[in-house]
């Protein structure tokens, strides 16, 4: 081998050795970056707080969908595993238990569950069916209190008084007017707490034709049965 050839081989080695080190360094940095940085699908700038961000303005993120039976057949589901159930009470279900003892809970922000009790405090609870108790002779409602309103002068009943107890504290006589247009099923109770007698004005039915409260502490009920049939009855006189 010529001396010049030997010289060039040494020079090639001199340049290739550092290049190998540079390539190895770049590859190492790439691995570190790929294992610690965020991943974006549909975005080149995923949020720094997310390991994975899926961005779209015309498509959604589709989770695995399955029946309740298929969900129950998932072997050793991890705590926090989330699926969408398509039958029964459909919705998102998350395993709040363990892999050995799964506890699938439907994701529902409307209700708060504590043990076997559920609560809903964000609004009204309504039903179009029949509410039943476990045993009609022993079941009871608790936590409900009458809405008591006080009046001291002439007053006109409104639909908002449905279910209320209205007590008159007036020392002088007053008139309570019962208007038309109250909803069917409307009912409220009027109590004469003051010395002033209460006269009832409006179109209503009363067995004795009475129009006034009997005396102090008398109780009178107002009940709307529909077709403008309003009954006013109780401790009444003229």
Backbone torsions as a table, in degrees:
resi	resn	phi	psi	omega
1	UNK	NA	136.9	-179.1
2	UNK	-72.3	156.1	-179.1
3	UNK	-64.0	-36.7	-179.9
4	UNK	-65.7	-38.7	178.9
5	UNK	-62.8	-42.7	177.8
6	UNK	-60.1	-37.7	-179.7
7	UNK	-63.8	-44.5	-178.9
8	UNK	-69.0	-35.5	176.8
9	UNK	-61.7	-43.9	177.5
10	UNK	-62.5	-39.6	179.3
11	UNK	-66.0	-40.4	177.9
12	UNK	-61.2	-43.4	179.0
13	UNK	-63.8	-37.6	179.5
14	UNK	-60.6	-38.8	-179.2
15	UNK	-84.5	-34.6	-176.0
16	UNK	-72.7	-36.4	-178.4
17	UNK	-59.9	-49.5	177.1
18	UNK	-63.6	-34.6	-179.4
19	UNK	-64.4	-37.7	176.9
20	UNK	-62.0	-40.0	179.5
21	UNK	-65.9	-38.9	179.8
22	UNK	-65.3	-44.6	179.8
23	UNK	-62.4	-42.9	178.5
24	UNK	-61.8	-39.5	179.5
25	UNK	-65.6	-44.1	180.0
26	UNK	-62.8	-42.3	-179.8
27	UNK	-63.9	-40.2	178.8
28	UNK	-64.6	-43.7	178.4
29	UNK	-63.3	-36.6	178.9
30	UNK	-63.9	-42.0	178.9
31	UNK	-64.2	-42.5	179.0
32	UNK	-62.7	-42.9	-179.2
33	UNK	-64.9	-41.6	-176.0
34	UNK	-71.5	-22.3	-178.8
35	UNK	-95.2	-13.4	-176.5
36	UNK	-117.6	-20.7	-176.7
37	UNK	-84.0	172.2	178.7
38	UNK	-84.5	156.8	178.4
39	UNK	-114.7	132.7	-179.8
40	UNK	-119.0	134.2	172.6
41	UNK	-116.5	115.1	-175.3
42	UNK	86.5	3.9	177.8
43	UNK	-150.1	144.2	176.8
44	UNK	-96.8	-1.4	-179.2
45	UNK	-133.0	69.9	179.1
46	UNK	-62.8	150.8	-179.1
47	UNK	-59.7	139.3	-175.6
48	UNK	-64.6	-21.8	-178.6
49	UNK	-89.2	-4.2	-177.0
50	UNK	-111.3	135.3	173.9
51	UNK	-73.0	-34.0	178.2
52	UNK	-138.4	128.2	175.3
53	UNK	-125.2	127.0	175.9
54	UNK	-108.5	118.7	-175.9
55	UNK	-115.5	134.8	176.3
56	UNK	-165.4	149.9	176.4
57	UNK	-109.3	-1.9	-179.1
58	UNK	-138.3	10.4	179.1
59	UNK	-143.4	156.4	179.8
60	UNK	-108.9	179.5	178.0
61	UNK	-100.9	119.2	-173.1
62	UNK	-103.6	114.3	177.6
63	UNK	-82.2	164.7	174.4
64	UNK	-58.0	132.4	179.3
65	UNK	-110.9	137.8	-176.3
66	UNK	-162.1	166.0	176.2
67	UNK	-80.6	170.3	178.8
68	UNK	-62.4	-37.3	179.1
69	UNK	-65.6	-43.8	178.9
70	UNK	-64.1	-39.8	177.3
71	UNK	-61.4	-41.2	-179.9
72	UNK	-68.8	-18.0	-179.7
73	UNK	-92.6	2.7	177.1
74	UNK	-66.2	121.5	-178.4
75	UNK	-73.4	127.6	176.5
76	UNK	46.3	60.1	-179.3
77	UNK	-64.9	133.6	-178.0
78	UNK	-70.4	150.8	173.1
79	UNK	-61.3	127.8	-177.6
80	UNK	95.3	-3.7	179.5
81	UNK	-64.2	132.9	-174.5
82	UNK	-120.7	131.5	177.3
83	UNK	-138.8	167.9	174.3
84	UNK	-111.8	121.5	179.9
85	UNK	-90.9	132.3	-173.1
86	UNK	-97.7	-15.2	-178.7
87	UNK	-120.9	-178.5	-178.1
88	UNK	61.2	-134.3	171.8
89	UNK	-85.6	93.8	-174.6
90	UNK	-65.3	149.6	177.5
91	UNK	154.4	-177.1	178.5
92	UNK	-81.0	132.3	179.2
93	UNK	-123.3	137.3	179.5
94	UNK	-124.8	141.0	177.5
95	UNK	-80.6	108.0	178.5
96	UNK	-94.7	1.7	177.9
97	UNK	-98.7	-144.8	-179.9
98	UNK	-115.3	173.7	178.1
99	UNK	-64.9	-34.6	-179.6
100	UNK	-79.3	-30.7	-179.2
101	UNK	-133.8	78.3	-177.2
102	UNK	-64.0	145.6	174.3
103	UNK	-134.5	96.4	-176.2
104	UNK	-81.7	121.8	-177.8
105	UNK	-118.8	129.2	178.1
106	UNK	-73.6	134.4	179.9
107	UNK	-76.0	112.6	-176.8
108	UNK	-148.2	112.3	-176.6
109	UNK	-82.2	-8.0	-176.6
110	UNK	-74.2	-31.2	-171.6
111	UNK	-115.5	147.4	174.6
112	UNK	-111.8	125.8	-177.6
113	UNK	-109.0	130.0	175.3
114	UNK	-130.7	105.9	-175.6
115	UNK	63.2	-122.9	177.8
116	UNK	-95.6	3.1	-177.8
117	UNK	-100.3	144.8	174.2
118	UNK	-124.3	150.4	-178.7
119	UNK	-140.0	148.6	177.2
120	UNK	-136.8	110.7	-172.7
121	UNK	-115.8	4.0	-175.1
122	UNK	-87.8	-9.2	-177.5
123	UNK	-179.8	-147.5	-176.5
124	UNK	-95.4	153.2	173.8
125	UNK	-111.7	124.8	-178.0
126	UNK	-131.9	159.9	177.9
127	UNK	-148.5	147.7	175.8
128	UNK	-101.1	-1.6	-179.8
129	UNK	-108.5	-153.0	-176.7
130	UNK	-106.5	131.6	174.6
131	UNK	-89.6	127.1	-178.8
132	UNK	-126.7	153.6	176.7
133	UNK	-102.9	171.4	179.4
134	UNK	-65.0	-36.1	179.0
135	UNK	-148.4	119.5	-173.9
136	UNK	-62.6	-22.5	-177.8
137	UNK	-90.6	-16.6	-177.6
138	UNK	-121.3	-19.0	-179.4
139	UNK	-71.8	145.8	-178.5
140	UNK	-147.5	159.4	174.3
141	UNK	-94.3	138.6	178.2
142	UNK	-135.8	158.2	178.3
143	UNK	85.4	8.1	179.2
144	UNK	-109.1	136.9	178.6
145	UNK	-130.0	149.7	179.5
146	UNK	-67.7	144.8	176.5
147	UNK	-91.4	106.7	-176.0
148	UNK	-99.5	126.9	177.9
149	UNK	-120.1	141.8	-179.7
150	UNK	-109.0	137.9	175.5
151	UNK	-126.7	152.3	-179.7
152	UNK	-133.7	7.9	-180.0
153	UNK	-150.3	-179.7	179.2
154	UNK	-52.2	141.4	-172.9
155	UNK	-145.2	142.4	176.0
156	UNK	-109.8	125.1	179.7
157	UNK	-63.2	142.3	175.9
158	UNK	-127.2	167.2	178.9
159	UNK	-61.0	-27.6	-180.0
160	UNK	-68.1	-12.3	179.7
161	UNK	-85.6	1.9	-179.0
162	UNK	-57.4	124.2	179.2
163	UNK	84.7	-1.9	-176.8
164	UNK	-86.0	160.6	166.8
165	UNK	-107.7	117.9	-177.9
166	UNK	-107.2	118.3	-179.4
167	UNK	-110.4	133.5	176.7
168	UNK	-93.9	125.6	179.2
169	UNK	-106.4	10.9	-174.8
170	UNK	-73.8	140.1	174.9
171	UNK	-83.1	-18.0	179.1
172	UNK	-107.1	162.7	179.8
173	UNK	-65.4	140.7	177.7
174	UNK	-133.9	168.1	179.5
175	UNK	-119.4	131.4	174.4
176	UNK	-107.9	119.0	-177.4
177	UNK	-94.8	133.9	178.0
178	UNK	-108.4	103.6	-175.0
179	UNK	-81.5	168.3	171.0
180	UNK	-80.4	162.7	176.8
181	UNK	91.9	1.9	175.5
182	UNK	-67.8	147.0	-177.1
183	UNK	-68.4	148.1	175.6
184	UNK	-60.3	133.9	-176.5
185	UNK	93.0	-4.6	178.8
186	UNK	-59.1	137.3	174.7
187	UNK	-151.9	142.4	173.9
188	UNK	-153.1	166.2	-178.2
189	UNK	-119.9	133.7	178.4
190	UNK	-114.4	130.4	-177.8
191	UNK	-122.8	129.1	175.1
192	UNK	-86.7	97.5	179.2
193	UNK	-90.2	-30.4	178.8
194	UNK	-86.4	-179.5	-179.9
195	UNK	-77.3	-20.6	-176.3
196	UNK	-73.5	129.8	179.7
197	UNK	-72.6	146.6	-178.6
198	UNK	-103.1	124.7	173.4
199	UNK	-101.3	140.8	-179.5
200	UNK	-107.1	130.0	-178.1
201	UNK	-117.8	141.9	-180.0
202	UNK	130.7	-178.8	179.7
203	UNK	-96.1	113.6	-178.6
204	UNK	-153.1	171.1	-179.4
205	UNK	-109.7	139.7	176.0
206	UNK	-148.5	130.7	-172.6
207	UNK	-58.4	-37.6	-178.1
208	UNK	-99.5	2.2	-177.4
209	UNK	72.1	21.1	-178.6
210	UNK	-77.2	151.0	-176.9
211	UNK	-128.2	-2.5	-174.4
212	UNK	-135.9	159.6	173.5
213	UNK	-69.7	149.0	-174.0
214	UNK	-68.9	-45.8	-177.7
215	UNK	-173.4	-175.8	178.2
216	UNK	-59.9	138.1	-179.9
217	UNK	76.4	10.6	176.2
218	UNK	-76.9	151.5	-175.9
219	UNK	-120.8	131.1	-178.4
220	UNK	-129.5	136.8	178.8
221	UNK	-106.9	142.0	174.8
222	UNK	-118.1	122.7	-175.3
223	UNK	-134.0	125.7	179.3
224	UNK	-100.8	116.5	-176.9
225	UNK	-100.6	7.1	-179.9
226	UNK	97.3	163.4	-177.7
227	UNK	52.3	34.8	179.7
228	UNK	59.0	26.8	174.6
229	UNK	-90.9	97.9	-178.2
230	UNK	-109.5	124.9	-180.0
231	UNK	-104.9	129.9	173.9
232	UNK	-119.3	115.3	-172.9
233	UNK	-147.5	159.7	179.3
234	UNK	141.8	-144.5	-179.3
235	UNK	-82.8	88.3	-173.3
236	UNK	-128.2	162.6	177.9
237	UNK	-157.7	-168.4	174.3
238	UNK	-121.5	NA	NA
